[in-house]
């Protein structure tokens, strides 16, 4: 029997046990795991340095090295805090959603119950481990983590600490397991392991996710790239526009909820665009524009077709001039991933049309695209941001890892 199958069998057994444990016990695990993470900061950072050295030797690009890197103890503290935050989050396991008494005396209930085993496939991003483990423990689901080979040393240290917390608090260590052997073959096997896996979450590159999704037979959620747009309407107030555009891109240009393309109404561009772009360039933003946009910034490079399609993973913005709302919506619906789309406007009619017609999981009116986030949404965290419409879109929080189950309570009731 292959190693990954052994892990899947163990995960299913652990999930059955975990579903019966009280919320207070799972909370204790989360709090203990946070303590252990804080106590082993140096070990986590040392493992991360080893991963970075190996990644450099293997030729991992600088952008993804930046995603892999834990730059200081503050990054490790953020992991511990994410576990604590989930420990304090509402626990909905076994919550009654509906209860109804039939005239015959039959009682029907609907409750929220765990999915079972969740498999998480993710890129070299160590923070994903604590985010995912926290949500799965809060919802009483077992978790199989399929990590990138670039982050295996860091992830192993973190997972071992969480497994230690599980054992210390009387739960099976198999509730959280790291799948490190067999590479993509293990991931492909899990994508068809309906007997064991209830949900597969893909968080990583488009090509790898697409290949797995095509052959998967278990339910899949894809937390894919974020090609997010901001449409600056003719009536957009300048200062609000500057603030939203900056906040949507400058602080974290590598984030999936960062803006990638500005669609600018021609009338607004004539009055304000040069000033806006100058501000962005002063903060290190590189610009790529359509032929109509080039005159607004001397250093702007001509955009090519691929610039409208990609998540840059860099301080780069594409800029396109449009003549009206319809042109903006058409562009977005052609190139959307879908993720988050924003309109900045003082025109309520245009706002309503944009929010309804744009193909997005999150549509923003006069608000930053970076507000698309599990913590901002009150979920306590996220396992990624779904770029599907079904079964859910947007931040993947605890509520998405619970299903509704019917319970019928009778006393010899029969179908008449």
KOLNUVO-601767 format. One record per residue (C-alpha): residue in three letters; y, z, x; residue number from 1. Coordinates in nm, 4 decimals, decimal comma, m for minus. Last residue first. Layout:
residues N
 type        v        w        u seq
  ALA        Y        Z        X NUM
...
This chain:
residues 416
 type        v        w        u seq
  UNK   0,5482   0,4567  m4,7872 416
  UNK   0,5629   0,5230  m4,4130 415
  UNK   0,4190   0,8704  m4,3523 414
  UNK   0,5713   1,2152  m4,2860 413
  UNK   0,3241   1,4850  m4,1735 412
  UNK   0,5928   1,7403  m4,0965 411
  UNK   0,8578   1,5267  m3,9287 410
  UNK   1,0987   1,5220  m3,6370 409
  UNK   1,2016   1,1748  m3,5176 408
  UNK   1,3758   1,1409  m3,1800 407
  UNK   1,5693   0,8268  m3,0867 406
  UNK   1,6741   0,7539  m2,7281 405
  UNK   2,0144   0,6386  m2,6079 404
  UNK   2,0426   0,5500  m2,2399 403
  UNK   2,2137   0,7233  m1,9494 402
  UNK   2,3145   0,5660  m1,6184 401
  UNK   2,6210   0,3945  m1,7671 400
  UNK   2,7682   0,7285  m1,8759 399
  UNK   2,7654   0,8490  m1,5151 398
  UNK   3,0080   0,5798  m1,3987 397
  UNK   2,9975   0,2111  m1,3126 396
  UNK   3,3621   0,1010  m1,2906 395
  UNK   3,4295  m0,2257  m1,4741 394
  UNK   3,1842  m0,4159  m1,6917 393
  UNK   2,8757  m0,3030  m1,8794 392
  UNK   2,5493  m0,4489  m2,0043 391
  UNK   2,6970  m0,7069  m1,9943 390
  UNK   3,0367  m0,8482  m1,8925 389
  UNK   2,9419  m0,8588  m1,5259 388
  UNK   3,1708  m0,7816  m1,2324 387
  UNK   3,0600  m0,4189  m1,2268 386
  UNK   3,2703  m0,1890  m1,0116 385
  UNK   3,0653   0,0282  m0,7774 384
  UNK   2,8575   0,3422  m0,8071 383
  UNK   3,1559   0,5305  m0,9459 382
  UNK   3,3223   0,8695  m0,9376 381
  UNK   3,4290   1,1560  m1,1636 380
  UNK   3,4341   0,9197  m1,4616 379
  UNK   3,7978   0,9925  m1,5467 378
  UNK   3,9132   0,6308  m1,5271 377
  UNK   4,1128   0,7007  m1,2098 376
  UNK   3,7981   0,8460  m1,0542 375
  UNK   3,5885   0,5445  m1,1489 374
  UNK   3,8459   0,2955  m1,0230 373
  UNK   4,0438   0,0071  m1,1675 372
  UNK   4,3848   0,1607  m1,0973 371
  UNK   4,3956  m0,0641  m0,7912 370
  UNK   4,5048  m0,3561  m1,0093 369
  UNK   4,8431  m0,1854  m1,0426 368
  UNK   5,0050  m0,1564  m1,3855 367
  UNK   5,2580  m0,3580  m1,5876 366
  UNK   4,9906  m0,4668  m1,8338 365
  UNK   4,6418  m0,4564  m1,6868 364
  UNK   4,3229  m0,6317  m1,7998 363
  UNK   3,9961  m0,4762  m1,6823 362
  UNK   3,6615  m0,6481  m1,7324 361
  UNK   3,8323  m0,9834  m1,7101 360
  UNK   3,8435  m1,3224  m1,8794 359
  UNK   4,2135  m1,3460  m1,9747 358
  UNK   4,2711  m1,4225  m2,3401 357
  UNK   4,3268  m1,0793  m2,4951 356
  UNK   4,5384  m0,9144  m2,2252 355
  UNK   4,7324  m1,2348  m2,1610 354
  UNK   4,8098  m1,2955  m2,5271 353
  UNK   4,9212  m0,9371  m2,5787 352
  UNK   5,1507  m0,9445  m2,2756 351
  UNK   5,3000  m1,2790  m2,3707 350
  UNK   5,3933  m1,1380  m2,7113 349
  UNK   5,5294  m0,8194  m2,5577 348
  UNK   5,7638  m1,0003  m2,3177 347
  UNK   5,8817  m0,7512  m2,0544 346
  UNK   5,6263  m0,8820  m1,8075 345
  UNK   5,3935  m0,8022  m1,5207 344
  UNK   5,0451  m0,9310  m1,5968 343
  UNK   4,7337  m0,8018  m1,4240 342
  UNK   4,3710  m0,9077  m1,3862 341
  UNK   4,0780  m0,6914  m1,2758 340
  UNK   3,7172  m0,7957  m1,2114 339
  UNK   3,5655  m1,1264  m1,3196 338
  UNK   3,5004  m1,3059  m1,0590 337
  UNK   3,7939  m1,5093  m1,1862 336
  UNK   3,8612  m1,8616  m1,0481 335
  UNK   3,8810  m2,0813  m1,3570 334
  UNK   3,9755  m1,8048  m1,6011 333
  UNK   4,2553  m1,6999  m1,3674 332
  UNK   4,3963  m2,0513  m1,3321 331
  UNK   4,3829  m2,1168  m1,7063 330
  UNK   4,5520  m1,7834  m1,7785 329
  UNK   4,8378  m1,8633  m1,5397 328
  UNK   4,8822  m2,2161  m1,6744 327
  UNK   4,8883  m2,0822  m2,0297 326
  UNK   5,1535  m1,8244  m1,9414 325
  UNK   5,3991  m2,0854  m1,8170 324
  UNK   5,5164  m2,3083  m1,5350 323
  UNK   5,2999  m2,1782  m1,2534 322
  UNK   5,3821  m2,1223  m0,8845 321
  UNK   5,0890  m2,0148  m0,6682 320
  UNK   5,0705  m1,7522  m0,3951 319
  UNK   4,7616  m1,6455  m0,1980 318
  UNK   4,7805  m1,3038  m0,0360 317
  UNK   4,6332  m1,1902   0,2953 316
  UNK   4,6051  m0,8386   0,4370 315
  UNK   4,2260  m0,8788   0,4731 314
  UNK   3,8997  m0,8690   0,2779 313
  UNK   4,0069  m1,2121   0,1468 312
  UNK   3,8207  m1,2027  m0,1861 311
  UNK   3,7727  m1,5732  m0,2387 310
  UNK   3,8226  m1,8545  m0,4865 309
  UNK   4,1923  m1,9448  m0,4790 308
  UNK   4,1938  m1,9586  m0,0981 307
  UNK   3,8883  m2,1875  m0,1097 306
  UNK   4,0991  m2,4715  m0,2482 305
  UNK   4,3385  m2,4727   0,0457 304
  UNK   4,6682  m2,2886   0,0663 303
  UNK   4,9505  m2,4117   0,2891 302
  UNK   5,0625  m2,1397   0,5311 301
  UNK   5,3650  m1,9224   0,4590 300
  UNK   5,5812  m1,8540   0,7651 299
  UNK   5,8962  m2,0032   0,6161 298
  UNK   5,8687  m1,8129   0,2887 297
  UNK   5,9988  m1,9383  m0,0494 296
  UNK   5,9740  m2,3085   0,0358 295
  UNK   5,5937  m2,2941   0,0536 294
  UNK   5,5502  m2,1957  m0,3125 293
  UNK   5,5635  m2,5435  m0,4676 292
  UNK   5,3007  m2,6811  m0,2272 291
  UNK   5,0628  m2,3949  m0,3077 290
  UNK   5,0776  m2,0866  m0,0916 289
  UNK   4,9085  m1,8823   0,1763 288
  UNK   5,0776  m1,5630   0,2889 287
  UNK   4,9981  m1,3080   0,5593 286
  UNK   5,1017  m0,9503   0,4766 285
  UNK   5,2165  m0,7292   0,7625 284
  UNK   5,4554  m0,4972   0,5820 283
  UNK   5,7593  m0,7116   0,6637 282
  UNK   5,5668  m1,0055   0,5183 281
  UNK   5,5445  m0,8253   0,1848 280
  UNK   5,9170  m0,7521   0,1727 279
  UNK   5,9996  m1,1119   0,2659 278
  UNK   5,7640  m1,2300  m0,0084 277
  UNK   5,9489  m1,0300  m0,2730 276
  UNK   6,2924  m1,1446  m0,1540 275
  UNK   6,1921  m1,5117  m0,1577 274
  UNK   6,0299  m1,4710  m0,5003 273
  UNK   6,3323  m1,3321  m0,6870 272
  UNK   6,5556  m1,5910  m0,8522 271
  UNK   6,3726  m1,9219  m0,8211 270
  UNK   6,0347  m1,7509  m0,8435 269
  UNK   6,1144  m1,5895  m1,1773 268
  UNK   6,1818  m1,9316  m1,3342 267
  UNK   5,8684  m2,0830  m1,1788 266
  UNK   5,6419  m1,8077  m1,3129 265
  UNK   5,4477  m1,6592  m1,0237 264
  UNK   5,0705  m1,6360  m0,9921 263
  UNK   5,0023  m1,3955  m0,7074 262
  UNK   4,6486  m1,4068  m0,5697 261
  UNK   4,4250  m1,1563  m0,3890 260
  UNK   4,5116  m0,8248  m0,5551 259
  UNK   4,3144  m0,5241  m0,4349 258
  UNK   4,0402  m0,3941  m0,6650 257
  UNK   3,7619  m0,4891  m0,4206 256
  UNK   3,9359  m0,2870  m0,1496 255
  UNK   4,0053  m0,4577   0,1849 254
  UNK   4,3847  m0,4716   0,1362 253
  UNK   4,4054  m0,0932   0,0933 252
  UNK   4,7679   0,0299   0,1046 251
  UNK   4,9309  m0,3189   0,0884 250
  UNK   4,7535  m0,4899  m0,2014 249
  UNK   4,7935  m0,3561  m0,5542 248
  UNK   5,0522  m0,0965  m0,4543 247
  UNK   5,2749  m0,3643  m0,3030 246
  UNK   5,2406  m0,5931  m0,6058 245
  UNK   5,3076  m0,3077  m0,8476 244
  UNK   5,6165  m0,1764  m0,6660 243
  UNK   5,7671  m0,5208  m0,6109 242
  UNK   5,7123  m0,6165  m0,9743 241
  UNK   5,8625  m0,2930  m1,1018 240
  UNK   6,1673  m0,3526  m0,8818 239
  UNK   6,2073  m0,7123  m0,9988 238
  UNK   6,1677  m0,6680  m1,3746 237
  UNK   5,9226  m0,9327  m1,5072 236
  UNK   6,0816  m1,1609  m1,7691 235
  UNK   5,9579  m1,4902  m1,6216 234
  UNK   5,6034  m1,3571  m1,5885 233
  UNK   5,4516  m1,2393  m1,2618 232
  UNK   5,0775  m1,2955  m1,3002 231
  UNK   4,8733  m1,0711  m1,0708 230
  UNK   4,5224  m1,1832  m0,9816 229
  UNK   4,2026  m1,0088  m0,8685 228
  UNK   3,9196  m1,1898  m0,6903 227
  UNK   3,7038  m0,8770  m0,6738 226
  UNK   3,3658  m0,9396  m0,5168 225
  UNK   3,0513  m0,8097  m0,6835 224
  UNK   2,9253  m0,4873  m0,8345 223
  UNK   2,6268  m0,6583  m0,9934 222
  UNK   2,4224  m0,4678  m1,2509 221
  UNK   2,0600  m0,5748  m1,2856 220
  UNK   1,7838  m0,4988  m1,5368 219
  UNK   1,4396  m0,5452  m1,3764 218
  UNK   1,2962  m0,8969  m1,3514 217
  UNK   1,4980  m0,9996  m1,0475 216
  UNK   1,4504  m1,3514  m0,9059 215
  UNK   1,7974  m1,4939  m0,9537 214
  UNK   1,9624  m1,1536  m0,9061 213
  UNK   1,8228  m1,1135  m0,5561 212
  UNK   1,9573  m1,4479  m0,4370 211
  UNK   2,2918  m1,3939  m0,6100 210
  UNK   2,3356  m1,0515  m0,4505 209
  UNK   2,2634  m1,1894  m0,1031 208
  UNK   2,5087  m1,4767  m0,1458 207
  UNK   2,7840  m1,2669  m0,3053 206
  UNK   2,7912  m0,9928  m0,0441 205
  UNK   2,7421  m0,6324  m0,1472 204
  UNK   2,6843  m0,3930  m0,4325 203
  UNK   2,3758  m0,4781  m0,6318 202
  UNK   2,2656  m0,2134  m0,8817 201
  UNK   1,9021  m0,2315  m0,9947 200
  UNK   1,8059  m0,0377  m1,3070 199
  UNK   1,4845   0,1091  m1,4502 198
  UNK   1,2616   0,0799  m1,1426 197
  UNK   0,8951   0,1892  m1,1475 196
  UNK   0,6807  m0,0414  m1,3590 195
  UNK   0,9563  m0,3018  m1,3607 194
  UNK   0,9111  m0,3511  m0,9856 193
  UNK   1,0581  m0,7016  m0,9719 192
  UNK   1,3881  m0,6186  m0,8008 191
  UNK   1,2013  m0,3537  m0,6002 190
  UNK   0,9941  m0,6239  m0,4291 189
  UNK   1,3039  m0,8267  m0,3477 188
  UNK   1,4685  m0,5194  m0,1973 187
  UNK   1,1614  m0,4415   0,0117 186
  UNK   1,1469  m0,7991   0,1383 185
  UNK   1,5175  m0,7753   0,2160 184
  UNK   1,4494  m0,5268   0,4945 183
  UNK   1,0843  m0,4198   0,5382 182
  UNK   1,1780  m0,0606   0,6261 181
  UNK   1,4934   0,1373   0,5560 180
  UNK   1,4600   0,2474   0,1928 179
  UNK   1,6461   0,5788   0,1736 178
  UNK   1,5190   0,8253  m0,0851 177
  UNK   1,6859   1,0639  m0,3307 176
  UNK   1,4778   1,2334  m0,6031 175
  UNK   1,1945   1,2284  m0,3492 174
  UNK   1,3248   1,5551  m0,2032 173
  UNK   1,1721   1,7241  m0,5071 172
  UNK   1,3727   2,0050  m0,6618 171
  UNK   1,3772   2,3802  m0,5992 170
  UNK   1,7342   2,4347  m0,4834 169
  UNK   1,6505   2,4328  m0,1118 168
  UNK   1,4409   2,1196  m0,1629 167
  UNK   1,7261   1,9271  m0,3217 166
  UNK   1,9757   2,0455  m0,0590 165
  UNK   1,7447   1,9207   0,2166 164
  UNK   1,7246   1,5837   0,0436 163
  UNK   2,1051   1,5703   0,0434 162
  UNK   2,1123   1,6476   0,4166 161
  UNK   1,8456   1,3863   0,4926 160
  UNK   2,0436   1,1296   0,2943 159
  UNK   2,3553   1,1902   0,5057 158
  UNK   2,1730   1,1666   0,8406 157
  UNK   1,9824   0,8560   0,7314 156
  UNK   2,2987   0,6871   0,6058 155
  UNK   2,4713   0,7200   0,9401 154
  UNK   2,1722   0,5863   1,1344 153
  UNK   2,1019   0,3030   0,8883 152
  UNK   2,4572   0,1701   0,8695 151
  UNK   2,4129  m0,1774   1,0219 150
  UNK   2,0625  m0,2139   0,8791 149
  UNK   2,2284  m0,2236   0,5382 148
  UNK   2,1016   0,0339   0,2919 147
  UNK   1,8527   0,0135   0,0079 146
  UNK   1,9019   0,3526  m0,1589 145
  UNK   1,6342   0,4562  m0,4099 144
  UNK   1,7700   0,7091  m0,6577 143
  UNK   1,6060   0,9387  m0,9124 142
  UNK   1,8054   0,9908  m1,2315 141
  UNK   1,9068   1,3295  m1,3726 140
  UNK   2,2568   1,2127  m1,4808 139
  UNK   2,4494   1,4405  m1,2440 138
  UNK   2,1876   1,3760  m0,9767 137
  UNK   2,2356   1,0005  m1,0118 136
  UNK   2,6157   1,0273  m1,0076 135
  UNK   2,6213   1,2402  m0,6940 134
  UNK   2,3595   1,0339  m0,5129 133
  UNK   2,5594   0,7170  m0,5742 132
  UNK   2,8941   0,8500  m0,4509 131
  UNK   2,7278   1,0360  m0,1632 130
  UNK   2,5460   0,7280  m0,0334 129
  UNK   2,8263   0,4813  m0,1117 128
  UNK   3,0499   0,6615   0,1386 127
  UNK   2,8370   0,5131   0,4181 126
  UNK   2,9542   0,1517   0,3619 125
  UNK   2,7299  m0,1020   0,5354 124
  UNK   2,6568  m0,3055   0,2219 123
  UNK   2,4662  m0,1889  m0,0821 122
  UNK   2,1457  m0,2154  m0,2817 121
  UNK   2,1112   0,0804  m0,5200 120
  UNK   1,7833   0,1319  m0,7051 119
  UNK   1,7923   0,3602  m1,0085 118
  UNK   1,4760   0,5370  m1,1236 117
  UNK   1,4576   0,7009  m1,4672 116
  UNK   1,7207   0,5866  m1,7177 115
  UNK   1,8213   0,9431  m1,8003 114
  UNK   1,8565   1,0574  m2,1641 113
  UNK   2,1430   1,0576  m2,4145 112
  UNK   2,0218   1,1682  m2,7563 111
  UNK   1,9679   1,0209  m3,1028 110
  UNK   1,8265   1,2431  m3,3702 109
  UNK   1,6355   1,1795  m3,6928 108
  UNK   1,5089   1,4572  m3,9171 107
  UNK   1,2506   1,3869  m4,1861 106
  UNK   1,2965   1,6221  m4,4820 105
  UNK   1,2381   1,3570  m4,7470 104
  UNK   1,6111   1,3446  m4,8231 103
  UNK   1,6555   1,2284  m4,4608 102
  UNK   1,8342   1,4636  m4,2218 101
  UNK   2,0586   1,2919  m3,9666 100
  UNK   2,1653   1,3740  m3,6121  99
  UNK   2,3676   1,1474  m3,3866  98
  UNK   2,4841   1,1600  m3,0256  97
  UNK   2,2887   1,4693  m2,9193  96
  UNK   2,3403   1,5406  m2,5478  95
  UNK   2,0150   1,5380  m2,3542  94
  UNK   2,1975   1,4653  m2,0249  93
  UNK   2,5749   1,4651  m2,0828  92
  UNK   2,6860   1,6754  m1,7864  91
  UNK   3,0657   1,6910  m1,7534  90
  UNK   3,1894   1,6762  m1,3955  89
  UNK   3,2153   1,9846  m1,1736  88
  UNK   2,9183   1,8906  m0,9561  87
  UNK   3,0518   1,5326  m0,9545  86
  UNK   3,3744   1,6532  m0,7940  85
  UNK   3,1770   1,8588  m0,5452  84
  UNK   2,9722   1,5545  m0,4420  83
  UNK   3,2884   1,3441  m0,4048  82
  UNK   3,4443   1,6272  m0,2028  81
  UNK   3,1618   1,6161   0,0487  80
  UNK   3,2098   1,2423   0,0934  79
  UNK   3,5882   1,2800   0,1282  78
  UNK   3,5283   1,5483   0,3925  77
  UNK   3,3301   1,2921   0,5916  76
  UNK   3,6268   1,0555   0,5860  75
  UNK   3,8602   1,3396   0,6856  74
  UNK   3,6370   1,4151   0,9850  73
  UNK   3,7657   1,0919   1,1346  72
  UNK   3,7406   0,7131   1,1373  71
  UNK   3,4093   0,6720   0,9590  70
  UNK   3,3505   0,3046   1,0333  69
  UNK   3,1329   0,0766   0,8223  68
  UNK   3,4212  m0,0766   0,6268  67
  UNK   3,6188  m0,1358   0,9468  66
  UNK   3,3119  m0,2900   1,1095  65
  UNK   3,3021  m0,5156   0,8073  64
  UNK   3,6476  m0,6482   0,8826  63
  UNK   3,5794  m0,6699   1,2555  62
  UNK   3,2803  m0,9017   1,2153  61
  UNK   2,9294  m0,7778   1,2932  60
  UNK   2,8203  m0,9416   1,6190  59
  UNK   2,4886  m0,7644   1,6820  58
  UNK   2,6321  m0,5778   1,9815  57
  UNK   2,9295  m0,4711   1,7708  56
  UNK   2,6958  m0,3461   1,4990  55
  UNK   2,4938  m0,1484   1,7553  54
  UNK   2,8072   0,0269   1,8791  53
  UNK   2,9254   0,0880   1,5234  52
  UNK   2,5901   0,2349   1,4199  51
  UNK   2,5945   0,4682   1,7201  50
  UNK   2,9478   0,5782   1,6325  49
  UNK   2,8295   0,6448   1,2775  48
  UNK   2,5467   0,8640   1,4018  47
  UNK   2,7971   1,0629   1,6072  46
  UNK   3,0284   1,0977   1,3061  45
  UNK   2,7451   1,2284   1,0877  44
  UNK   2,6296   1,4740   1,3541  43
  UNK   2,9828   1,6020   1,4077  42
  UNK   3,0449   1,6539   1,0361  41
  UNK   2,7233   1,8506   0,9880  40
  UNK   2,8491   2,1684   0,8210  39
  UNK   3,0716   1,9723   0,5844  38
  UNK   2,7790   1,7593   0,4672  37
  UNK   2,5691   2,0736   0,4236  36
  UNK   2,8321   2,2341   0,2002  35
  UNK   2,8590   1,9212  m0,0150  34
  UNK   2,4801   1,9108  m0,0488  33
  UNK   2,4817   2,2729  m0,1668  32
  UNK   2,7349   2,1935  m0,4377  31
  UNK   2,5398   1,8914  m0,5572  30
  UNK   2,2102   2,0814  m0,5565  29
  UNK   2,3621   2,3700  m0,7523  28
  UNK   2,4892   2,1262  m1,0143  27
  UNK   2,1369   1,9894  m1,0527  26
  UNK   2,0132   2,3419  m1,1174  25
  UNK   2,2904   2,4173  m1,3665  24
  UNK   2,2192   2,0962  m1,5558  23
  UNK   1,8690   2,2126  m1,6390  22
  UNK   1,5597   2,0382  m1,4997  21
  UNK   1,3361   1,8341  m1,7285  20
  UNK   1,4759   1,4943  m1,6272  19
  UNK   1,4220   1,5865  m1,2618  18
  UNK   1,0454   1,6148  m1,3037  17
  UNK   1,0102   1,2675  m1,4527  16
  UNK   1,2512   1,1308  m1,1934  15
  UNK   1,0453   1,2828  m0,9110  14
  UNK   0,7316   1,1055  m1,0314  13
  UNK   0,9216   0,7780  m1,0547  12
  UNK   1,0697   0,8270  m0,7093  11
  UNK   0,7289   0,8992  m0,5556  10
  UNK   0,5878   0,5769  m0,6997   9
  UNK   0,8908   0,3840  m0,5739   8
  UNK   0,8608   0,5359  m0,2261   7
  UNK   0,4922   0,4451  m0,2038   6
  UNK   0,5799   0,0935  m0,3166   5
  UNK   0,8451   0,0715  m0,0441   4
  UNK   0,5930   0,1741   0,2217   3
  UNK   0,3402  m0,0960   0,1393   2
  UNK   0,0000   0,0000   0,0000   1
